[in-house]
Amino acid sequence: MVFDILTLVTAILIVSVTVLLLCQRFNIPSIVGFLLIGMVAGPFGLGLIRDIELVQILAEGGIILLLFTIGLEFSFEKLLEARRTVLVGGALQVAVTIVVVAASSLVLGLPWGESVFLGFLVSLSSTAIVMKVFQERGEIESLPGRAVLGILIFQDLIIIPMMLVTPFLAGGAAASADTGTLVSMAVYDMLILAVIFVGGRWFVPRVLFHAARRASRELFLFAVAATVFSIAWLTASAGLSLALGAFFAGLIIGESEYNIEALSSILPFRDVLTGLFFVSIGMLLNTVQLLAHPLEILLVVAAIFIIKALACSLSAVVLGLPLRAVVAVGLALSQIGEFSFILAETGLSLGVIEGHMYQVFLASAIITMTATPFLIGAAPRVADILHERAPAALRTRGVEAAAERERRSDHLIVVGFGLTGRSVARAAKVAGIRYTVIESNPSTVKAERGRKVDILYGDATRREVLEHADIENARVLVVVISDRSSIGRVIRAARALNPSIYVIARTRYMAEVSPLIDLGADEVISEEYESSIEIFTRVLGKYFIPHDEIERLIAELRSSGYQMLRRPSDFERSLEDLRLCAPDLAIQTVRVAPGSGAAGKTLADLDLRRSYGVTVLAIRRESDTVAVPGGDVPIGEGDLLVMLASGCSMEAILPLFRPSSPA
């Protein structure tokens, strides 16, 4: 047995290295590579691996660890926020898919039991593949990512009723034998879920605390693994999927202070075992069956894609998502799920479906899974095409009529209202800067409008939405969204509408900075790079490096790290380059305090240039700005003066703008 396992793992690893190298060479998603490995090395390919069951046993661990790490990135609070997506979006998608598939099958002459059962099989999507792709793209926190996860959670929950109903679809003895156990199974399932949540709330944190206090990495790793696999086993014993249990385990541990350490401990095992899962799926494809019935299988594949994409898109529309998210959700969930294989085996053993239909379904399902990474990648382009051809009412959905609102000017536009977007808006409010938020999550928009926030619902990649935010009159655009593919589109659309707007974007990786600058961003902040700077700061602080030296080093790091990626023209236009020839000069601002000596006088009266060597570049009062003011321009209380001055000059003139001392 040990030799068999060693031979199996060796064969998989050798083939994996070869195929994955080719995938990297031709920019093919890794999931597709693993599926190809299964097809090539499996019993229906070269026959290097014949023990499918052994691979599947190892692969189940990969699914558990994958969904566990995804659960770590969420929280029960976020899950509660997504309850409408789970209950409404998920229920609608499953119901519509079952009805359409069952009706189509009945028209083709299939029995009603088999027709409904086929609806069950088609309604489920692949949690492992979809979430793996979104995780690799860094889009789990994006609006489509959250919507997809909510619908997938409902699918994992609806598996219990499907498993219970399947014997009744078979009729006869199978249904009679299960009638008496229906209520007891439902009670047992509810009891198991209660045990999971109660234990996760009070028992698991205590176990992890005692494991962590021992300062043993091995003990902590085994405590985390025991927690994850125990909860997955409990959900599986209740008839739920292993993936759902692993996701619950991730939520539970993610609420504790041990989530980062748990993630770092699990990651190496997750990637290897997850690869084995996709290999096991590829091994199920019967190439003989595919070659024997190619037209039939291709027609089934096309039907699955069309029905699932439309049903999932309908759910996204009902949830109020913008067109871009609707397309992304529809394409992401248009495949067959891995739990459908288990359900199909159950139906085959009970006689709900016959052998030929089972083989056609397996081949069609694996083809849809293989195509999923490509469909998700194509979603932005498909959304653009549909948007160009969509009716005007759909393109401007969620945007109020321009005549019913006041035009904005010289304002800040924030795209995305997550943690970073809220922080930017809060800072703007404190500074008295008018800002407008563009957000594609309708729930967030509804909640924030109740708090009197100037927030618009819509997709910021769309011209109509940006125009409604009065981008042609805006001064600064801040893009802080999680959807990586949309950041560049927002920048390009904004730059086309307002060439002079100053664009600041946030991205995850340093490698994405240069492409976004090429698209028109003035500044791009990399989370990866900023994290390294923050770590660098903490390290220097522990070595008692003076604070001013740390600040200087940070400035140099940011300058060398970001400016080397900028276009040469960016340097030519920058006022910061004055420091090269006049290092003591800087752009300074000062507020005219009530009762100060400068209030009520003109610039000529103050004679700042001759007396102090200070040049006033602009005066900002309320919503107006006077650029390059003349000597006859009066200075009022509360005015903000923008000046070109040295540090010494500023110290000399500051008393002029402070309240006069009483006599």
Protein Blocks (a to p, Z undefined) as FASTA:
>chain_A
ZZmmmmmmmmmmmmmmmmmmmmmmnopafklmmmmmmmmmmmklnomamblmlmmmmmmm
mmmmmmmmmmmmmcfklmmmmmmmmmmmmmmmmmmmmmmmmmmmmmnopafklmmmmmmm
mmpccfklmmmmmmmnopmmpmklmmmmmmmmmmmmmmmmmmmmmmmmngpjllmmmmmm
mmmmmmmmmmmmmmmmmmmmmmmmmmmmmmmmnopaklmmmmmmmmmmmmmmmmmmnopa
fklmmmmmmmmmmmpmklmmmmmmmmmmmmmmmmmmmmmmmmmpcfklmmmmmmlmmmmm
mmmmmmmmmmmmmmmmmnopafklmmmmmmmmmcccfklmmmmmmmmmnomacfklmmmm
mmmmmmmmmmmmmmmmmmmmmmmmmmmmpcfklmmgoiacfklpccdehiacdehjafkl
mmmmmmmmmnopacddddfbfklmmmmmmnopacdeddfkbmklmmmnommlpmbdcddd
fblklmmmmmmmmmmmmmmbccddddfbfklmmmmmmnopabdcdfklmmmmmmmmmmmm
mnopafklmmmmmmmmmmmmmmmmpcfklmmmpmklmmmmmmmbccddddddehiakgop
afklnommmmnopacfbdcehjbccehiafklccdehiacdddddfklmmmmmmmmgccd
dZZ
